[in-house]
Every structure is written in C-alpha cells, then in structure tokens.
Amino acid sequence: MNPPSTIGGINRLDPKEKNQIYARLIPIELLERFQIPTSLVDLQGRSLLEINAPPGSTSTEMSVYHQSGFIDPVLYGHITDTINGQLHILLYVLNDPDQPRFDVDRLADGRSTGYGTKGRNLIAEQAAMQAGLAPGQVRRGPHLFRAASQAFEDFVISLGHSMYFTEPWHYHNALNFERYGFAYVRGRRRMERIARGFSEGGELIPLLDGSTPFRQPQAANSIRLRSWAIHDGLLGEIFTDITMYKQVGKPAGVSTCLDCPW
C-alpha cells in the first residue's frame, strides 16, 4: 500500500499512525524551547497534542501545548487539501506562552472575534499594538518561524509534494511569507498598490490622520503599523483574496515592500 500523499489520505489512517505523521510538523526547536517531551505526553500521562482530523475529512487542525490545559497552544496549524490534492495552509500560529496575553480573539462577553471578521476587541487590540504585536497575535511568537517553515517543508516532501499554498490573513503575514520565499498566485498587484499607497505622496498617506489609534502617521513607515491600519479598515475593504505558494527549496525572491522596517 502506497503511503498517503494528501491530508484526506492521512485522515483515513488509524489514530496512532495519523498522529505520528502529523507530529512531523512540529519543529524540534519548539519542543526544546518549551521543554515539551518528544513523546508529546506529560509526566502525568496527559497528551500535549490535539488533532482534529476525522476520517472522510480533507483537513486537519493540530494544537501542541507546553502544558496540559493551557489556554493557548504553542503551535496551532490548520491544513487542508486543495481541489487538485495540493497542501494548503489555512492558518499557522506560534505562541510564546511566557509572554503576556491580549484578548484580541474574543469580545468582552467571551464570544470569538473570528480573527477580526466577526467583531473587534478594540481595547485589547490597542494594548497589543502598543506592546509591539501585530494584528491577530494574542501573544508574541517564539521567533521560530524559520524552524517551523523547515519542518513544514520536510512534511511536504515526505508526502511527495514539491509545492504548497497559503492565504495570508493580514498584510504583514504576506510580507513575512515573501521573506521566506513565497510568490503570489493572486494578489501581487494589490500588494504593490498598497506599498505605493503608503509611499510619499501615496493615496493612503492622508488616511493616516489619527482618527483612530490605528491610523497614526508613523504607520506609513512600519510594516507592523501598516498592517494595523489595514486591519482597521484603511483600505475600505477587508484584506482578503490573496493566495501565495512556495516551491520547496526554491525561494521566489519576491518583495512588494522594499526598504520598510518592521
């Protein structure tokens, strides 16, 4: 029997084999950083790995915790198959549990904000921005994106693929993906247009008028603050409909935002 080459194929395996395959996505550096046993089981016998990948599904959600019962995973991934059987990252998050938490993901009554698509916790967002976080972050990350990227590419190779896809949730995500070698299936012209809008004399500069805490003039010269302004609706539309791809081992060398610091 040939090994599975898709998420749907992996999900048909028995739970033990399925978990072993998905555990390849976890960079060893993350386990070492937070002293997580390689068995992904703590001393009390509690699993630190949660996987939602039922048979018949073509997607998987994986959460890795440094402590059982902790509110946030150190790694959360949501991956699916494309219609052509390629791998597509829907969401990939790294959290440093030792850093302060900002409740940008929930409203005051506890309801989910849907990463800003269902509502916004403006007080938490402003606090997160002032603390140096980017939109969508509840905590600072552990600065292990490079290691995580390599682990994911090794996973892609193990399934017999040479390419994978993602859709960035925020402006800064797209620029980070560019940095790690991604190119655009769609959305590059839009990203270039945004960059021009923030340049001297650009159409977005007058909109950084201080009318909200997220639209300060200094945002023009910061990727992170640009992303907050865009998250705040500066473009007049939601930042969406951008798809990127990465060829394994072949950085694309794309950059739509030159000479702008983080």
C-alpha positions, -999 to 999 in steps of 0.1 A, spaced: 0 0 0 14 34 -10 18 60 17 -8 88 17 1 119 -3 -29 140 9 -44 152 41 -75 132 32 -54 101 28 -37 106 62 -70 111 79 -81 76 68 -53 60 88 -56 46 123 -52 73 150 -17 63 161 -3 63 126 -21 95 118 -7 113 148 28 101 141 26 116 106 12 150 118 38 151 145 64 157 118 50 192 115 64 201 149 99 216 148 123 200 174 134 236 183 99 243 196 99 212 218 133 221 232 124 258 238 94 249 260 107 216 273 80 196 257 87 158 258 92 143 223 65 118 232 41 148 234 28 133 267 35 150 301 46 133 333 10 127 343 3 109 311 -17 137 296 -14 143 258 1 176 248 -10 171 212 -46 176 200 -55 166 164 -89 171 148 -87 150 116 -117 127 113 -118 101 85 -135 114 55 -122 150 61 -97 166 38 -84 190 65 -67 187 99 -63 210 129 -34 204 152 -26 220 185 6 215 205 7 226 242 36 231 266 12 224 295 -20 204 296 -50 226 299 -31 258 290 -53 284 272 -32 287 241 -12 262 222 25 269 214 17 257 178 -17 257 160 -20 246 124 -50 242 101 -41 225 68 -63 212 40 -61 197 5 -67 219 -25 -91 206 -52 -60 193 -70 -46 175 -40 -20 201 -31 -14 212 5 -29 245 16 -21 262 50 -53 278 62 -38 291 95 -4 286 112 3 302 146 32 301 170 27 315 205 52 321 233 32 311 265 57 330 287 46 363 271 15 384 282 -18 376 265 -40 401 247 -76 391 242 -79 403 206 -95 369 197 -125 374 220 -151 401 227 -158 414 262 -186 388 266 -163 360 256 -176 355 220 -149 349 194 -139 377 171 -132 353 143 -97 369 140 -115 403 135 -140 390 109 -169 388 134 -160 417 156 -131 435 173 -120 439 208 -106 475 203 -92 478 238 -73 446 236 -61 454 200 -48 488 211 -29 473 240 -15 446 217 -4 472 192 13 493 219 31 462 232 46 456 198 23 428 185 8 426 150 -29 421 141 -41 386 150 -15 379 177 -27 371 212 9 367 224 44 374 210 57 345 190 88 325 200 107 336 168 109 301 155 92 307 121 123 296 102 124 263 120 87 258 116 90 265 79 117 239 75 96 213 94 66 220 72 87 217 40 101 184 53 65 173 58 56 184 23 85 164 9 75 133 29 41 134 12 57 136 -23 49 172 -30 72 200 -42 48 229 -36 23 242 -11 -1 272 -8 -14 296 18 -36 326 22 -22 353 45 -48 367 69 -30 401 73 -8 424 53 23 417 75 17 379 71 20 383 33 53 402 37 66 376 61 58 348 36 76 368 9 107 369 31 106 331 34 104 326 -3 67 326 -13 54 340 -45 18 350 -55 -9 330 -72 -30 361 -69 -27 394 -51 7 406 -60 -5 437 -79 -27 445 -49 3 443 -25 23 465 -48 -6 490 -50 -7 491 -12 30 497 -10 27 526 -34 -2 540 -14 20 542 17 49 558 -1 55 595 -2 25 612 -19 6 579 -19 -32 578 -17 -32 561 18 -10 587 35 -38 612 40 -59 585 57 -33 581 84 -49 611 101 -51 599 137 -88 594 135 -83 561 154 -54 548 174 -45 525 145 -42 553 119 -13 573 131 11 590 105 41 569 116 23 538 103 35 547 68 70 536 77 63 504 96 51 471 82 35 462 115 17 495 119 6 495 82 -10 461 90 -28 475 120 -41 504 98 -53 480 71 -69 458 98 -87 490 110 -103 493 75 -79 518 60 -83 503 25 -121 505 27 -123 467 23 -112 436 41 -77 424 34 -85 391 17 -84 372 -16 -46 368 -17 -31 334 -23 6 325 -22 27 295 -30 61 281 -21 82 258 -41 102 235 -18 138 246 -16 133 274 -42 129 309 -27 109 331 -52 128 363 -43 96 383 -44 94 416 -24 65 440 -28 76 462 1 112 474 -2 130 494 25 103 495 50 112 483 86 91 461 107 
